[in-house]
Each structure stands twice: as structure tokens, then as C-alpha cells.
Amino acid sequence: MNSVKRCCIMNRTVLQTILVRQFQTSTRRLVELTSVRYPNVKRGQYGIVQNSDIATFERLLPGRVLTDSLEGYNTDWLKTCRGASQVVLRPKSTEEVSGILKYCNEKKLAVVPQGGNTGLVGGSVPVFDEIVISTQLMNKIISLDEISGTLVCQAGCVLASIEDYLSNYKLTIPIDLGAKGSCHIGGNVATNAGGVRLLRYGSLHGNVLGLEAVLADGEVMDCLSTLRKDNTGYDLKQLFIGSEGTLGIITAVSLNCPQKPQTVSVAFLGCQSFQTVLDVFKESRHRLGEVLSAFEFMDSQSMTLVKENLKLASPIEDFPYYVLIETSGSNGSHDEEKLNDFLEHVMGSGLVEDGTVATELTKIQHIWSMRERLAEGLLHDGYCYKYDVSLPLSSFYGLVEAMRERLGAMVTRVVGYGHVGDGNLHLNLTSPEYSTEVMDKIEPFLYDWVAERKGSISAEHGLGFKKREFIYHSKSKSAVVLMKQIKKTFDPNMILNPYKVLPDF
Ligand SMILES: Cc1cc2nc3c(=O)[nH]c(=O)nc-3n(C[C@H](O)[C@H](O)[C@H](O)COP(=O)(O)OP(=O)(O)OC[C@H]3O[C@@H](n4cnc5c(N)ncnc54)[C@H](O)[C@@H]3O)c2cc1C
């Protein structure tokens, strides 16, 4: 094992931006229309966009109404869903969003809010011809209180740009994910995105201090508080966190931003069994305590994918399982001491046989890219059946094994990786192209398996279009009835992101 050395905090932003963009532009094949692949979904009784509507939009947003080359807005990142929207609107302000929604609500024109379009459940693209409302141009920082670490910004700010901005003030953002070069903070809030820092900073339900959203009728709901404590009435902002564009369009958010860590170290370790991964996790919580900032795992099939599809070399020899541990803090020698103590223990006790610790930025970058580029690497196989579930740690890897046994040679590979620290497994199956036979073998078996073990069928990606019918696997009938009532209260004409999150009414 390399000796543990401190290294400066690394900025992975540039790399990730390049990777996500490179991937988006390198795969231009046309995907089957969602309405064809899912013929059971019927278009709602919505208006059809007319030339007069386009003219009105042009008056509301001069020069920011797109009607040509909309393929990128109609197709999701995974290339699994494709709508047929004829128009994309690009507002710059809350007032403009309000004007658009007021008009669409009166005309009963359905809309789909879109941020960075990195969502993985088909929620950010139209199913039929819904109008896309993109937050791309709503990318202004509104204010920063350096003392409290409170940032207020528009919903279209790209996550990585916010992180760059905050680093000038020795602050950071409490959320980090592989798509940060493209995803928007509004999209993150709308999906209640998790990511690799959730272990350290908790979920967006705790870190979003306030938000502003435009409701279906154009009314602006101003809950853009910057207070850490505010117990006056129902906490309405929470309803929007994870609502996936079905209750309103988030136009601005207020975030609690922690101090930027001064030092970061990354260890990449090999384990012989999944039980050992759990034992190492337990030890890391015990011995690293407050400096532990990420605990990720990937299996040997993930590593094979990394080597074959991404042409990245493993820094250590082959193992059945790997863990990536990140520590970050404000005192290098203190953090180093803790990491050394932890590593000595896991190596000395035989839990870990081989590993490496990053001592330079390029190596840290390399280790993180093996984990963060997995989503991209999977798509090189053709089609990816993507699942992100929460499971008790005792059943965590059992699902990967059950799917491998069930699917056998029907799929190219079954890959398991994820945020062990949050009980969040990313399970991915690939095949050269979409196959209903494979799909029928996976669903609903996989969801039944998760429900039987009291897990959740979506840990962080949400339900979107693809998973809405399976909501009952994770929520009771009475809870879904209440959700439908809430939806009707906020959006009586059901114009906001139809066919998403909830089963048909
Ligand atoms: C490589 C890669 C890695 C990823 N890693 C993670 C991860 O670790 N953790 C995780 O949770 N997710 C992850 N994701 C999924 C995705 O990045 C997140 O769901 C992200 O939060 C989506 O943000 P976005 O701006 O791209 O939203 P979009 O994809 O544009 O939209 C997602 C949903 O939010 C709605 N929406 C978007 N903006 C708004 C708004 N302003 N108001 C209301 N509704 C809105 C859309 O209608 C849609 O339903 C990853 C994706 C990729 C491609």
C-alpha cells in the first residue's frame, strides 16, 4: 500500500463536464419514440400547439423559442425515451416562467420542465408533444452570504458552476454527482438528487433552505427563505423537493453551503467478499468518523466494464469487490493520522489485502473516474436497464446475484455498484439493444424482490416516466391517494409533466 499523503482538494468539474458532453455528442442515433415503445400510454386531452401559440411564446420570450433541431431536448440521456415536442421555451426569469404557465394552463397545453436533461428515468423529456420549458438560461447567482454560507441562485445554474463559484469563497456545495458538469440545481432539487456527498452532508431535504416555484396557473410561490430555522406553518418547499416537475417549476433555490474541505484523500481498496465490504464500511465509520466523506463500492463486473468500455486501468490487482473511500477535512495531519490508523487496521486484520491511496491529483482523478464514469461505460454495450434501489445492507448485494441467476446469458452483463454508505445500490443490466423479453424478465420481479425486503424501488433517480406504475411497491395505497390529491390541488388541469411520477388518475 502506498504511504498516505495529504493532497490538495481536487476539482473534478472540468473532467466531468468534458466527459458528459463528449458522451452526449458522440451518440446521435435516433431512439424509438416513447409512444411507440410504450403503446399502453395514451395521450391526455391536451391542446395541440398552434402557430398562434408559437407567436404568443415569441412575444413572451423574444428570440428564445426553439422549433428546429429539438432532438436533444426530446431524447433522454440514457437514449431510452424520445418524445416529439415541437417547441422548446427558454425563459430567463421567474416572471417569464409565470407568463408561459399562465398561458399554457388557460390553453390546456401540457409542459415538461427540463434542466440539464441528465435524469435517468425518462422524466425530463416529453412522452408525446408536451412543450419543453428549459431552465438553461436561468443561470444567475442571486446572492451569497459568506458568513452563514447561504447561496441563492436561479434554478438553471449548472451544479459544477456553482461549485466553482463557491470555491472562491472557501465554500462548497453539499451535493456532488457524476453529472455535475451538465445537471442544474433546479433539476437536482426536483429529483432530490443524492450523489457521493450525501453520506457527509445529508439529503437536499435538509440542505435546501428555501425555494421559489411557479405553479401551474402562473402563480409564484415564494418560499425562498434563507433562514435555517422557520417553523411557521407547513414546510411547503419540501413538497417540491423530489416532485420531478409535477407540482410546479422551481425557479430559484436557497442552499446551505458548507466550508470547502482543505484536504482530501482517496483510498481504493480490494475486498474478497461483500461481507468484507460491509465490515470495512463499519470500520471506516468507526475510525474515520467526521472526516469520512464518501464510501462507494463497485463489483468485479464493474471493473471489467471500466477496463473494456472505458479503457481505464485498475490501480490495484483484481478483486471480487472494490471500495472507494474519500476523506476530507480542515486539518491535514489530523486527517492523515486517522486514515493511516484506519488503513493499518483493515490491512492488519486481513479485511483488505491490497489497495492504493492517491497522492497526486491525476491519480485521484483516475480513481474517481472509474466510479463516476460507470454510467457512461454501460451505454457502450448498447441498451442499459438501469435500477437504483435502497435496500437494507444485509440484502444489498443479494439483488445483483438474484438478477444474474435469473437473466443468465440473456444479457451482456449485470453490474452492481453504488453508495454503500446510504444503502443505495445501482444495479445495471445491459444488452445490445432494447428487448421486451429481457424487460419482462426483469420487471416486476426486481421490484417485488426489493419490496419483499422493505427497500425502495428508487433511492435517488425518482420515478419519472419509467417507474411510475411501480410506485405501490414502495408506497401504500393511501399515500398515493393523498399524492394524487396534492397533484390536483397544485395542478388541476394536469398540465405539469403528465405521465410522470404518479400512475394514471
Ligand atoms: C453520469 C450520471 C451520473 C448521475 N449520478 C447521480 C447520482 O449520483 N445521484 C443522483 O441522485 N442522480 C444521479 N444522476 C441522475 C441525474 O443527474 C439527477 O437526477 C439530476 O438531479 C438531474 O438534474 P437535471 O438538471 O439534469 O434534471 P433533468 O434531467 O432535466 O430533469 C429531471 C426531472 O426534474 C424535473 N425538473 C428539472 N428541472 C426542474 C425545475 N427547475 N423545476 C421543476 N422540475 C424540474 C424534470 O421535469 C424531470 O422530471 C446521474 C446522471 C448521470 C447522467
The ligand as an ORCA input file, in Angstrom:
! r2SCAN-3c Opt
* xyz 0 1
  C     -23.418     10.241    -15.289
  C     -24.603     10.456    -14.375
  C     -24.433     10.302    -13.009
  C     -25.525     10.508    -12.148
  N     -25.325     10.356    -10.801
  C     -26.356     10.580     -9.956
  C     -26.173     10.451     -8.554
  O     -25.106     10.104     -8.064
  N     -27.235     10.721     -7.766
  C     -28.450     11.107     -8.259
  O     -29.370     11.360     -7.484
  N     -28.645     11.226     -9.588
  C     -27.647     10.968    -10.445
  N     -27.833     11.096    -11.797
  C     -29.174     11.460    -12.311
  C     -29.360     12.969    -12.603
  O     -28.146     13.589    -12.840
  C     -30.067     13.652    -11.427
  O     -31.384     13.163    -11.320
  C     -30.109     15.185    -11.566
  O     -30.577     15.723    -10.355
  C     -30.990     15.668    -12.705
  O     -30.771     17.052    -12.896
  P     -31.080     17.731    -14.315
  O     -30.886     19.192    -14.189
  O     -30.328     17.060    -15.370
  O     -32.631     17.440    -14.427
  P     -33.430     16.887    -15.680
  O     -32.894     15.576    -16.087
  O     -33.530     17.928    -16.719
  O     -34.871     16.675    -15.015
  C     -35.077     15.691    -14.043
  C     -36.517     15.827    -13.510
  O     -36.669     17.061    -12.821
  C     -37.622     17.887    -13.462
  N     -37.085     19.252    -13.437
  C     -35.897     19.685    -13.935
  N     -35.730     20.977    -13.657
  C     -36.831     21.375    -12.981
  C     -37.245     22.615    -12.419
  N     -36.496     23.712    -12.492
  N     -38.438     22.653    -11.788
  C     -39.216     21.557    -11.694
  N     -38.874     20.374    -12.202
  C     -37.691     20.280    -12.842
  C     -37.815     17.325    -14.856
  O     -39.105     17.586    -15.350
  C     -37.575     15.854    -14.602
  O     -38.742     15.240    -14.120
  C     -26.777     10.879    -12.674
  C     -26.937     11.033    -14.054
  C     -25.866     10.818    -14.898
  C     -26.066     11.026    -16.365
*
